[in-house]
Amino acid sequence: MEFIEKYKNIFTQAYSNYAGYLWNEVSNPHWGNYFYWLIGVSLFFFLLEVVIPWRKKQATFRKDFWLDGFYMFFNFFLFSLIIYNAASDVVVNLFNDAIMSISGGFDLQLFNPMNRLPMWAILLIGFVVRDFVQWNIHRLLHSTSWLWQFHKVHHSVEEMGFAAHLRYHWMENVVYRSLEYIPLALLGIGLYDFFVIHIFTLAWGHYNHSNISVSGYLTGGIIGALIGLILAFNLADVYLFIGFTSPLSKLLIVAISIAGGSLLLGPLMKKIFNSPEMHIWHHAYEVPDDRPSGMNYGLTLALWDYLFGTAYIPHNGREIKLGFPGLEEFPENFVQQNVYGFGKKGAK
């Protein structure tokens, strides 16, 4: 009885805590605010689509633009409030309690060797591990027939744009978060603890789906800038090495990192990271006969697709038809799309 009461309290408290958190995000703008970062990142890519569109004939407010805008906020915030947050808190506590029970009281978080690493290393490992897990989950969504029914919502996009990034069935949240949690928890990496990872992957996901095409030298410079900021503000050893810690030295570190990132990573960026030119083929209406489950599964990193032979860019795919066979009969409104996959119709 005490066990049930404990998790009942966790469940109800999670709703209250997340509702308070969400209201604080909306009413209290600050640099660590997910709500306004989502708005800011979205506006940035919207402006790029207006100024340098890749598909110049595509309307600025493309088909389903406003539907995808609603999906962004629903999947990024509202879904957690309505369904996921309380259930995930219960699962997290059950998992941690199970580890302690099986191990005789071993505290995974307290004794995890990751705790001794510098923050930049934890962020890097967390990002790479999470992206690899997500790459595998994405393949699963395409290769498992009942999961594909849910994933069809994301592939129902007919005109690509930044907001299509977060257009997906709510069941994908359940699948991704459930399968992500265990490997990351074993490493001592929390799914929601690392703001930098979340904002970076949000921005790169918007980029992959956006109606723009930019040089790898530019995106390499952006990666260099991020590395430079981490070095400039988090590594005391760098300051000792260069001998001074003035604001000018921090700017110098960032400038060198931008130049290095552009020159060194530029030629390799579209092999390492996903891009609109690569991801457009993932959304192709027609897939090759030898790739019935699709291709280009990478979310942020393209590296996995090149390593495991699932990369596919036969030519410039700027004008290819998007979607999947049967799209003409697929539901077009939010409610019908989010009940799709259940029952006889979705199970076909």
C-alpha positions as CSV (number, residue, x, y, z in Angstrom):
1,M,0.0,0.0,0.0
2,E,2.8,2.3,0.9
3,F,4.5,1.5,-2.5
4,I,1.3,2.4,-4.4
5,E,0.8,5.6,-2.4
6,K,4.4,6.7,-3.1
7,Y,4.0,6.4,-6.9
8,K,0.6,8.0,-6.8
9,N,2.1,11.0,-5.1
10,I,4.9,11.1,-7.7
11,F,2.4,11.0,-10.5
12,T,0.1,13.8,-9.2
13,Q,3.1,15.9,-8.0
14,A,4.7,15.7,-11.5
15,Y,1.6,17.3,-13.1
16,S,1.6,20.1,-10.6
17,N,5.4,20.7,-10.9
18,Y,5.4,20.7,-14.7
19,A,2.3,23.0,-14.9
20,G,4.2,25.5,-12.6
21,Y,7.4,25.1,-14.7
22,L,5.5,25.7,-17.9
23,W,3.8,28.8,-16.6
24,N,7.2,30.1,-15.3
25,E,8.7,29.5,-18.8
26,V,6.0,31.5,-20.5
27,S,5.9,34.4,-17.9
28,N,9.6,34.7,-17.1
29,P,11.9,35.2,-20.1
30,H,15.5,34.3,-19.4
31,W,18.5,32.8,-21.2
32,G,17.8,29.3,-20.0
33,N,14.2,29.4,-21.1
34,Y,13.2,26.6,-23.5
35,F,9.9,28.3,-24.5
36,Y,11.5,31.5,-25.8
37,W,14.5,29.6,-27.3
38,L,11.9,27.6,-29.3
39,I,10.4,30.8,-30.6
40,G,13.8,32.5,-31.2
41,V,15.2,29.5,-33.1
42,S,12.0,29.1,-35.2
43,L,12.0,32.8,-36.1
44,F,15.6,32.6,-37.1
45,F,15.0,29.8,-39.6
46,F,11.8,31.4,-40.8
47,L,13.7,34.5,-41.7
48,L,16.4,32.4,-43.5
49,E,13.6,30.7,-45.5
50,V,12.3,34.1,-46.5
51,V,15.7,35.6,-47.4
52,I,17.5,32.5,-49.0
53,P,14.9,29.9,-49.9
54,W,16.2,26.7,-51.5
55,R,12.9,25.9,-53.3
56,K,12.2,29.4,-54.6
57,K,8.7,28.5,-55.9
58,Q,7.5,27.3,-52.5
59,A,5.3,29.7,-50.7
60,T,6.7,31.3,-47.5
61,F,3.6,30.1,-45.7
62,R,3.7,26.7,-47.3
63,K,1.1,24.0,-47.0
64,D,0.4,23.0,-43.4
65,F,2.6,25.8,-42.1
66,W,0.3,26.7,-39.2
67,L,-0.5,23.0,-38.4
68,D,3.2,22.4,-38.1
69,G,3.5,25.5,-35.9
70,F,1.0,24.0,-33.5
71,Y,2.8,20.7,-33.5
72,M,5.9,22.4,-32.4
73,F,4.4,23.7,-29.2
74,F,2.3,20.7,-28.6
75,N,5.2,18.2,-28.8
76,F,7.8,20.5,-27.2
77,F,5.6,21.5,-24.2
78,L,1.9,20.6,-24.0
79,F,2.4,16.9,-24.5
80,S,4.6,16.8,-21.4
81,L,1.9,18.6,-19.4
82,I,-1.0,16.5,-20.7
83,I,0.4,13.0,-20.7
84,Y,4.1,12.3,-20.6
85,N,5.7,14.2,-17.7
86,A,3.8,12.4,-14.9
87,A,4.2,8.9,-16.4
88,S,7.9,9.5,-17.1
89,D,8.5,10.6,-13.5
90,V,7.0,7.3,-12.3
91,V,9.2,5.3,-14.7
92,V,12.4,7.1,-13.8
93,N,11.8,6.5,-10.1
94,L,10.9,2.8,-10.7
95,F,14.1,2.4,-12.7
96,N,16.3,4.0,-10.1
97,D,14.6,2.1,-7.3
98,A,15.1,-1.2,-9.2
99,I,18.8,-0.5,-9.7
100,M,19.3,0.2,-5.9
101,S,17.3,-2.9,-5.0
102,I,19.1,-5.3,-7.4
103,S,22.6,-3.8,-6.5
104,G,22.0,-3.8,-2.7
105,G,21.8,0.0,-2.4
106,F,24.2,1.1,-5.1
107,D,23.4,4.7,-6.1
108,L,24.0,4.9,-9.9
109,Q,24.0,8.7,-9.9
110,L,26.4,9.1,-6.9
111,F,29.0,6.6,-8.0
112,N,28.9,7.0,-11.8
113,P,32.3,7.7,-13.3
114,M,30.8,10.3,-15.6
115,N,30.5,12.6,-12.5
116,R,34.3,13.0,-12.6
117,L,34.5,14.3,-16.2
118,P,34.5,18.0,-17.1
119,M,31.1,19.4,-18.2
120,W,32.2,19.7,-21.9
121,A,33.0,15.9,-22.0
122,I,29.7,15.0,-20.4
123,L,27.9,17.2,-22.9
124,L,29.8,15.6,-25.8
125,I,29.3,12.0,-24.6
126,G,25.6,12.7,-23.8
127,F,25.0,14.2,-27.3
128,V,26.8,11.4,-29.2
129,V,25.2,8.6,-27.2
130,R,21.7,10.1,-27.4
131,D,22.0,10.8,-31.2
132,F,23.1,7.2,-31.8
133,V,20.2,5.8,-29.7
134,Q,17.8,8.1,-31.6
135,W,19.2,7.0,-35.0
136,N,18.4,3.3,-34.0
137,I,14.9,4.3,-32.8
138,H,14.3,6.1,-36.1
139,R,15.2,3.0,-38.0
140,L,12.9,1.0,-35.8
141,L,10.0,3.5,-36.6
142,H,10.5,2.7,-40.3
143,S,11.1,-1.0,-40.1
144,T,8.4,-2.0,-37.7
145,S,5.0,-1.9,-39.4
146,W,2.9,-0.8,-36.4
147,L,5.4,2.0,-35.4
148,W,5.5,3.1,-39.0
149,Q,1.7,3.9,-38.8
150,F,2.5,6.5,-36.1
151,H,5.6,7.8,-37.9
152,K,3.5,8.5,-41.0
153,V,2.4,11.7,-39.4
154,H,5.9,13.1,-39.7
155,H,6.1,11.9,-43.3
156,S,2.8,13.4,-44.3
157,V,4.6,16.7,-44.9
158,E,4.3,17.6,-48.6
159,E,6.3,20.9,-48.5
160,M,9.3,21.0,-46.3
161,G,10.0,23.8,-43.8
162,F,11.7,24.3,-40.4
163,A,8.4,23.6,-38.4
164,A,8.1,20.2,-40.0
165,H,10.8,19.1,-37.6
166,L,8.4,18.7,-34.7
167,R,5.4,17.5,-36.6
168,Y,5.0,13.9,-35.3
169,H,2.6,11.6,-33.6
170,W,2.5,11.8,-29.8
171,M,3.3,8.1,-29.6
172,E,6.8,9.0,-30.9
173,N,7.4,10.9,-27.7
174,V,6.6,7.7,-25.8
175,V,8.8,5.5,-27.9
176,Y,11.8,7.8,-28.1
177,R,11.8,8.9,-24.4
178,S,11.3,5.4,-23.1
179,L,14.1,3.8,-25.2
180,E,16.4,6.8,-24.7
181,Y,16.2,6.8,-20.9
182,I,17.8,3.5,-19.9
183,P,21.2,3.8,-21.8
184,L,21.5,7.5,-20.8
185,A,20.6,6.7,-17.2
186,L,23.2,3.9,-17.1
187,L,25.8,6.6,-18.1
188,G,24.4,9.0,-15.5
189,I,23.2,11.4,-18.2
190,G,19.8,12.9,-17.5
191,L,17.5,13.4,-20.5
192,Y,16.5,16.9,-19.5
193,D,19.5,18.2,-17.6
194,F,21.6,19.5,-20.4
195,F,20.2,22.7,-21.8
196,V,23.0,23.1,-24.4
197,I,22.3,19.6,-26.0
198,H,18.6,20.3,-26.3
199,I,18.9,23.7,-27.8
200,F,21.6,22.5,-30.2
201,T,19.6,19.5,-31.4
202,L,16.5,21.7,-31.7
203,A,18.3,24.2,-33.9
204,W,19.9,21.4,-36.0
205,G,16.6,19.7,-36.4
206,H,15.0,22.9,-37.6
207,Y,17.9,23.3,-40.0
208,N,17.5,19.8,-41.5
209,H,13.9,20.4,-42.3
210,S,14.2,24.1,-43.4
211,N,13.9,25.4,-47.0
212,I,17.5,26.6,-47.2
213,S,20.8,25.3,-48.5
214,V,24.1,26.7,-47.1
215,S,27.7,25.8,-47.4
216,G,29.4,23.3,-45.1
217,Y,32.0,26.0,-44.4
218,L,29.3,28.2,-42.8
219,T,27.9,25.4,-40.6
220,G,31.5,24.4,-39.8
221,G,32.1,27.9,-38.6
222,I,29.0,27.7,-36.4
223,I,30.3,24.4,-34.8
224,G,33.6,26.1,-34.3
225,A,31.9,29.1,-32.6
226,L,30.1,26.7,-30.2
227,I,33.4,24.9,-29.4
228,G,35.0,28.3,-28.9
229,L,32.3,29.5,-26.5
230,I,32.7,26.3,-24.4
231,L,36.5,26.7,-24.3
232,A,36.3,30.5,-23.5
233,F,33.9,30.2,-20.6
234,N,34.4,26.7,-19.1
235,L,38.1,25.7,-19.4
236,A,40.3,27.3,-16.8
237,D,43.3,25.4,-18.3
238,V,43.0,27.4,-21.5
239,Y,43.4,30.6,-19.5
240,L,46.5,29.3,-17.8
241,F,48.0,28.2,-21.1
242,I,47.6,31.5,-22.8
243,G,48.5,33.4,-19.7
244,F,45.6,35.9,-19.3
245,T,41.9,35.9,-18.9
246,S,40.7,39.2,-20.3
247,P,37.4,39.4,-22.3
248,L,39.7,40.0,-25.4
249,S,41.3,36.6,-24.9
250,K,37.8,35.0,-24.8
251,L,36.9,36.7,-28.1
252,L,40.3,35.5,-29.5
253,I,39.5,31.9,-28.6
254,V,36.1,32.1,-30.2
255,A,37.5,33.8,-33.4
256,I,40.2,31.1,-33.7
257,S,37.6,28.4,-33.2
258,I,35.3,29.8,-35.9
259,A,38.1,30.0,-38.4
260,G,39.3,26.5,-37.5
261,G,35.8,25.0,-37.6
262,S,35.1,26.5,-41.0
263,L,38.4,25.5,-42.6
264,L,38.9,22.1,-41.0
265,L,35.3,20.9,-40.7
266,G,33.8,22.7,-43.7
267,P,34.6,20.1,-46.3
268,L,33.4,17.3,-44.0
269,M,30.3,18.9,-42.4
270,K,27.7,17.3,-44.7
271,K,29.3,13.9,-44.0
272,I,29.3,14.4,-40.3
273,F,26.1,16.3,-39.7
274,N,22.6,16.0,-41.3
275,S,21.6,18.7,-43.7
276,P,18.5,19.8,-45.7
277,E,20.1,18.3,-48.9
278,M,20.4,14.9,-47.1
279,H,17.2,14.9,-45.1
280,I,15.0,15.8,-48.0
281,W,15.7,12.3,-49.4
282,H,14.5,10.8,-46.1
283,H,11.1,12.3,-46.9
284,A,11.0,11.2,-50.5
285,Y,7.7,9.9,-51.8
286,E,9.4,7.1,-53.7
287,V,12.1,5.0,-52.2
288,P,14.6,2.7,-54.0
289,D,13.6,-1.0,-54.3
290,D,16.7,-1.9,-52.3
291,R,15.8,0.4,-49.5
292,P,12.1,-0.4,-48.7
293,S,12.3,0.9,-45.2
294,G,13.9,4.2,-46.2
295,M,17.3,5.9,-45.8
296,N,19.1,8.8,-44.1
297,Y,17.8,8.2,-40.6
298,G,20.2,10.6,-38.8
299,L,18.6,13.2,-36.6
300,T,21.6,15.5,-36.0
301,L,24.6,13.4,-37.1
302,A,24.8,12.0,-40.6
303,L,27.8,10.0,-39.6
304,W,25.8,6.9,-38.6
305,D,24.2,6.7,-42.0
306,Y,27.6,6.8,-43.7
307,L,29.1,4.3,-41.2
308,F,26.2,1.8,-41.5
309,G,25.4,2.1,-45.2
310,T,22.0,3.9,-45.0
311,A,23.1,7.2,-46.6
312,Y,21.5,8.0,-49.9
313,I,21.8,11.2,-51.9
314,P,21.7,10.3,-55.6
315,H,21.4,13.9,-56.9
316,N,20.1,17.3,-55.9
317,G,16.7,16.5,-54.4
318,R,15.4,20.1,-54.2
319,E,12.2,19.4,-56.2
320,I,11.5,15.7,-55.4
321,K,8.0,14.7,-54.4
322,L,7.6,14.2,-50.6
323,G,5.3,11.9,-48.6
324,F,4.5,8.2,-49.1
325,P,2.2,6.1,-51.2
326,G,-1.3,6.5,-49.9
327,L,-0.7,10.0,-48.6
328,E,-3.7,11.2,-50.6
329,E,-6.0,9.3,-48.1
330,F,-4.1,10.3,-45.0
331,P,-5.9,12.5,-42.4
332,E,-5.2,16.2,-42.8
333,N,-6.2,17.6,-39.4
334,F,-4.4,17.4,-36.0
335,V,-6.9,15.3,-34.1
336,Q,-7.3,12.7,-36.8
337,Q,-3.6,12.4,-37.3
338,N,-3.0,11.9,-33.6
339,V,-5.5,9.0,-33.3
340,Y,-4.1,7.5,-36.5
341,G,-2.3,4.2,-35.9
342,F,-4.9,2.8,-33.5
343,G,-7.6,0.5,-34.6
344,K,-8.2,-1.3,-37.9
345,K,-7.6,1.6,-40.3
346,G,-4.2,2.5,-38.8
347,A,-3.1,-1.1,-38.5
348,K,-3.3,-1.8,-42.3
